Amino acid sequence: MLRFDTLRLDTPRLRLRPLRPDDAPAVYALHADPVALRYWSTPPWDDPAQADELIGRDLKALAEGDYLRLGLQRHADGRLIGLCSLFAFHLPSRRCELGYLLQRGLWGQGLMHEALLALLDYGFGVLDLNRIEADIDPRNAASRRSLERLGFAEEGRLRERWIVAGEVSDTALYGLLRRDWAARVGAPLPRRG
Ligand SMILES: CC(C)(COP(=O)(O)OP(=O)(O)OC[C@H]1O[C@@H](n2cnc3c(N)ncnc32)[C@H](O)[C@@H]1OP(=O)(O)O)[C@@H](O)C(=O)NCCC(=O)NCCS
């Protein structure tokens, strides 16, 4: 059985780690920003209790391996500045989806790129995934660039797939295969087990 509750991934500027109850104010601030949530699959939050609920769900889900969400904690000051996740696992197909959210004032410094390099390395290298997908709003330029910079390819459009607070939007579906990743890192990936 997978379990993620003790996972830590370190990058030059960040520690990726499971959320803790005392992260609730930072998690709330991330999800309450209407600009950062402009293209998200849910509306911005308006109740701090939503952060407590998310962290409570994570504690159980990470221990049971249902999904993996990690907070991005900055080495420099210990602050939690973002979230990234692997979810919707389909283990027979060795596939899951990727999600990510970074505090707005910190965009454009390559921080999420750094975090996602570590997360994808874990997904392909340790979890032995064959495919990681991202479902984004085609209008989300920063997300699109983030994915392309990591080697994801746009594979298709799904029309009117989302209705969020009454706004209908399409999906641009991106995919990254294990062999794409292996070519990118320049070495065959080890098989687990
Ligand atoms: C998507 C997101 C995580 C990118 O984080 P980031 O740390 O700024 O990303 P990086 O610094 O690694 O930059 C990735 C690319 O996006 C570009 N970018 C960053 N902010 C941008 C913006 N506001 N508009 C257009 N491009 C932008 C960067 O220039 C970079 O492109 P480059 O490789 O051509 O230079 C961040 O913008 C975010 O949290 N957005 C809101 C949440 C969201 O939409 N998540 C995805 C939902 S599927």
The ligand as a Gaussian input file, in Angstrom:
#p B3LYP/6-31G(d) Opt

LIG

0 1
 C        1.094000      28.238000     -12.465000
 C        2.016000      28.703000     -11.328000
 C        2.116000      27.627000     -10.276000
 C        3.413000      28.966000     -11.905000
 O        4.307000      29.194000     -10.821000
 P        5.710000      29.940000     -11.011000
 O        6.590000      29.588000      -9.862000
 O        5.469000      31.366000     -11.318000
 O        6.252000      29.224000     -12.280000
 P        7.703000      29.390000     -12.839000
 O        8.393000      30.582000     -12.238000
 O        8.353000      28.067000     -12.753000
 O        7.377000      29.798000     -14.320000
 C        6.813000      28.929000     -15.229000
 C        6.549000      29.687000     -16.518000
 O        5.355000      30.475000     -16.378000
 C        5.634000      31.821000     -16.731000
 N        4.779000      32.678000     -15.926000
 C        4.840000      32.880000     -14.604000
 N        3.850000      33.743000     -14.256000
 C        3.185000      34.052000     -15.399000
 C        2.063000      34.859000     -15.699000
 N        1.406000      35.520000     -14.725000
 N        1.634000      34.918000     -16.982000
 C        2.271000      34.250000     -17.962000
 N        3.336000      33.442000     -17.735000
 C        3.779000      33.366000     -16.465000
 C        7.094000      31.994000     -16.411000
 O        7.644000      33.085000     -17.126000
 C        7.652000      30.669000     -16.874000
 O        7.765000      30.633000     -18.274000
 P        9.203000      30.551000     -18.983000
 O        9.730000      29.167000     -18.682000
 O        8.883000      30.768000     -20.393000
 O       10.016000      31.636000     -18.350000
 C        1.476000      29.990000     -10.673000
 O        1.310000      30.953000     -11.670000
 C        0.163000      29.779000      -9.947000
 O        0.131000      29.366000      -8.790000
 N       -0.962000      30.090000     -10.623000
 C       -2.268000      29.992000      -9.987000
 C       -2.700000      28.574000      -9.734000
 C       -2.909000      27.803000     -10.989000
 O       -3.445000      28.339000     -11.957000
 N       -2.494000      26.554000     -10.963000
 C       -2.676000      25.647000     -12.056000
 C       -4.050000      25.155000     -12.083000
 S       -4.154000      23.768000     -13.151000

